[in-house]
Amino acid sequence: MLQLPPLSLYIHIPWCVQKCPYCDFNSHAMKETIPEQAYITALLDDLRQDLHLAQGRALHSIFIGGGTPSLLTPEAIGQLLSGVQQLIPFRDQIEITLEANPGTVEAGRFAGFKAAGVNRISIGIQSFQSEQLRRLGRIHDPEQARFAAREAASVGLNTFNLDLMHGLPEQSLSDALSDLEQAIALAPPHLSWYQLTIEPNTPFASRPPALPEDEVLADIYEQGHELLLAHGYHQYEVSAYAKPGHEAQHNLNYWRFGDYLGIGCGAHGKITLPLEGKLVRTVKVKHPKGYLEPGRPYLDQYWPIAAQELSLEYFMNRLRLFEPIPQHELASLTGLSASQLQAPLAEALRLGLLEDDGTHWQVTPLGRRFLNRLLDLFITD
């Protein structure tokens, strides 16, 4: 029988100062003042309608993403979190993350978010080079990025993260390593370091910039990885590095195939329903205008994950992490048995992409290098 995993909450704030050309998230450039009060009221109503999906669980973590959540005032964030806690209890030591753009950070703002209940802030740095920031459509400059990181370090948060990209337009190896060195110098307990990808339906897709050659990308990754290890970070996920004890608990719950409610414009959720023997996905109304329309349902889509898609869904998440995968999880989290996946698992072992010690599966270094090839094995018709 399916077992209930930990439950997280994702809250989507859809507004940005301006839309970045690489971004395919559900975000909307501000045309006027954000309707803070109306949106918070809608978010809490949205959550209230999803309460039955919590099935008695307390919240493991909360992630307020966007868009640019730091455009909201600390008072609004406090009201939101207080309202959430009145509806669903928080676990002890709950992780509450808020995404921030350095261009929307002023002195004292992080202290205000901390007072509101936020204990982890994720700052979208992307680069410390002015020209790259301009190309990426970012509204901050390098000094604002450094200021935001210093603010996060000074206010007594449990932890904070810096988001940094590599493989940027025309980026050299030395420029990429310089960005990484500047980020490390700010001593973030957590670094999300990931390669720029060109997503469909973005300005970069219609007018692709000149990206580094594959050989340069490989050198950036290999030398950047060694630099991070040398400074005490460990890689626990494909694009995430942390000091011991500072791994992102919200993201870990995603990748361990935990459950999460999603509230806000276009927010996604994934929920286990043991009594019905199925897992379902939810998507909320995408556009702010429709989401805030009085009397309109917040839920836009609700569907069970098809049995033939479960193995790929599970391994697509689980294999992002570098930790061993307990084999008993497969049945408890998906309802599938290892015998049902005998053929793809045997092929993964034969190809040296996966190891099996009898109780755990572990992705090999070769499997990490050819992760898409490994995942392809779990695609069923």
N, C-alpha and C positions, 0 to 999 in steps of 0.2 A: 504493500500500500504506500502511496505517496506520503511523504512527511513534509510538514510545514518548515521551511527554512527561515532564517532571520528576515525581518521586514525592514526595508528602507523607504524613504520618501524623497522623490525628486520634485522640486518646485521650479517651474520655468518662468523667468521674467523675460519677455520678448523684445524689449526695447534696447536700442543702441544709439549712440550719438550719430554714427554713420555705419553703413554696411561695408565690411571688408571684402575685397574682391575674391578671396579664397574661401570664404565662409559659406557653407551650405546648411547651417543651422537655421532654425525657425526664428529669425530675428528681423526687426523692423526699425528703420531709422526714425528717430523722433521727429515729428512734425510740430508738436506742441508739448505742453506740459504732460508728464505721465499722470494718468488718473489713479494715483496711489490708493486712495481709500476705496474706490469702486473695485479696483483689481484685487485688493486684499479681501474684501467682502466676497468677491467671486471665488477666489482661491479657497477660502474656508467653506463656502457652500459646496464647491467641487469636492473637497475632501469629505465633507459630511455625507455626500451621496456615495462615496466609496468606502465608508466605514465598515460595511459588512465584509469587504474583501480583506480587512485586517485580521479577521477571525480570532480576535482576542489577543493578538500579539502587540507588544510594546515596540516602539521604533528603535531600530539598531543604529540608524544614521539618517541625516538629512543633508541634501545637497541642493543649494539654491543656485541655479545656473541660468544661462541666457544665450543671447542677449548680454546685457551688462547689469547684473543685479545691484552693483554698487552705485547705480544711478538713484536707487531708492534711498530715502533717508534712514538713518539708524532707528529713528522712532517708528517708521513703517515696518522695518524688519522686526523690531521688538514686538509690535502689535501682531504681526503675522505668526511669529514663533509662539507667542503666548496663546494665540487662538488655536494653533495646531496642538499644543500640549493639553489644552482643555478637551480636545476631541480624542486624542490618542496618547497614552502615557509614554514617557521616554525611558529607555533603559538607562541604568547607571552608566556613567562615562560615555554617553552618546556623543558621537562626532557630528558637529554641525558646521558644514562648509559653505562659504559664500564666495562666488567668483567676483573678481574685481579687475577693472581696467585702470592702469596707472593714470590715465588721463582724467579719471573721475575721482581721484583720491586727493583729499586736502588734509592738512594737519588736523589731527584729532578724530578723523572719520573712522579709522579702524578701532580706536578706543570706544567709539560709540557703538560700532557693530558688536564688539566684544561685550559691552554692557547689555546689549540686546539679546545675548545668548549665543552668538557665533563664537566657536572656539578654534576654527580653522579657516584660513583665507587662502584662496588660490588666485594668484596674480598673473594676468596674461601679458608677459613681457615680450615674448616672441623673438626679439633681437635687441641688441644694444647699439646698433648702427643706424644712424639717422636715415641714410638712403634706403636701407632695407625696410625700415618702419614706414617710410613714405610709400614704397612700392606695395607694401602689405595693407595700406590704407589705415594704419594705426593712428590714433589721435594723440599719442603721447610721444615724448622725446626720451633719449637715453637717461637724462638726469631725473625725469619724473619716474622712470622705471626704478632707478636706484633708490629714490626717495620712498616709493611705495614699499619696496622690500625692507628698507630700514625701519619704516613705520610698523610693518607687520612684526618685525623682530623685537620692537621696543614695547609693545603694549601688553605682553604677557599672555598671548594666545598659547594654546596647547602645542600648536605646530602651524606651519604655513608652507605653501607650495609656490614655486615659480614655474610657469609654462614657458618653454623655450623651443623654437623651431630650428631645424637644420635642413640643408638641401634647398636653400632659398634661391631666388633668381640670381644667376651668375655668381653664386657664392663660392669663394675659394676655400680650400682646406684651412688656411691660416685664419680667415675671417670666421669660419664656423667654430674653430677652437678658441678664438678670442672671445666670442659670445659666451661660450661655455665657461671659460676661465672667469669672466666677469660675473657670471651667475654664481659660480662656486664661491667667489670672494665675498658674496653677500650672505653666505652660510645658511641657505635655506635647508631645513630638515628634509625636504622632499623636492625633487625636480622631475617634472614631466618633460622629457626631451624627445621630440618626435619629428619625423620628416614631413615636410610640406608635400601634400598630395593634391593633385588637380581634380576637383570634384565636378561632376556634371552640373549644368545649370548655374554656373557661377561666372562672373566676368573673366576669371582666369581661364575657364574652359573655352570661352568664345575667343579670347585673345591670349593664348598661352605664353607665359614668359619663358625666357631661355633658362632652363634649369641645369644644374651641374651634370656632367657625364657620370655614368654608372661607376667608373673607377674612382672618381672623386667622392661620390656618395659613400662608397665602400670604405675609403680611407677616413672620411669624416666619422663614420660610425665606429670603426675599429679604434681609432686614436681617441675619440671622444669617450668611448666606453672605458678605455684604460685610464684616462684622466679622472673619470668619475670614481672608479674603483680605488685609485691612488689617494683620493681625498675622503675615503671612508664611506662612500655610498655603495649600496648593493642594488643590483637590478632584480626586482621581484616580478616585474611584468614587462611586456614587450617594449613599452615606451616610458616606464616609470622607474625612478631610482630614489632610494630613501636611506637616511641614516637609520640604524636599528631602532625599532619601536615607533617609527614615524610613517609606516605604510598607510595609505589612504584606506580607511575602513569601509567607506561607502563604495569605492571602486572594487575592493576585495569582495564585497557582497555581490556586486554585479558579476564579476568573473567566476565566483564560486557557485553561480547559478542560483543565488538567493532571489527573494521576491522584492519588488518595489512598486509602490504606488506612484503614479505620475499625475500631478495636478498643474494646471496652467496651460497656456496656449500651446497646442501641439505636443504636450507632454506624453511620453510613452510609459506604460506600466507592464509588469509581468507578474502574474499571480498564480499560485498553486491552489487547486481546489481538490483536496484529498477525497472528500465524500463523493465527488463527481468523477474522480479518477482522471483529471485533466489539468493542463496548464493553459492559461489564457493570456492574451495580450490586449492591452487597451491603448487607445489614442484619443486625446481630447481635441476639441475644435481648435483649428490652427490659427486663425486670424484674430487679433484682439477685438476687432469690431464685432465679429460673430460671437466670440467667447463672452463678451460683456453685454450681449443683447439680452434684455430682460425676458425671462421665461424660456429661453432656449436651453436644451440639454447640453451639458458640458461634454458628455461622451460622444465621440464621433465614430469610433470603431471599437468592436469587441469581438474577438474570435479565438477559438481554441487552436493551440499549436498542433498541427497535423502529426500523426504518429510517425510518418515517414520523414518528418523534418526534425524530430526531437534529438536524434543522435548528433546531427550537424549543429543544431542550436547549442546543445550541451558542450560539445568539444570546441566549438568556435569561441565560447566564453572561457572554458576551463583551461584551454591550452594557451591562453594569453599569459597565464601565470607560470612561473618557473618552479613552483613547489610541486611535489609529487601529488598525484590525484588518487585519493582513496577509492578503491574499486567498488566498495559497498555503496558509495554515493550515487552511482549510476542508476540503480534501481530505486533508491529512496527519493531521488530528485526528479527522475524522468519516468519511472515505471518500466524502463527497459532493462533487460538482463544482458550480461556479457555474452551469453551464448547467442543472442540475437545479432550481435555485432562481431561474431567470430571471424568472418571473412575480412572485414576492413582492419580489425585489430591484428590479425595474423599478417596481413600485408604490411602494415605499419612496422611490425617487429622485423619482418624479413628485410625491409628496406633500411632498417637502422634508424627510423624516425622516432621510434618509441621503445621504451624498455619496460619489462614486466617482472617485478620481483615476487609475484604471487599475491600481494596485497595492494600494491600501488602501481599505477602507470606513471612513467616519467618521460617527458619529451627530452630527446637527446640534443646535443649541440647541432647535429645535422638536421634534426626536426625543426629546431628554431630557425635555421637558415632557410629551410624549405617548408615553412609552416603552411602555406597555401596548398602545397602538394599533399601534405598530411591531412588537411581538412577535406580535400577533394575525395579522400577515401571514404568519408562518412556521408557523402551525398547519395541518397537513394531515390529511385524513380517512384 
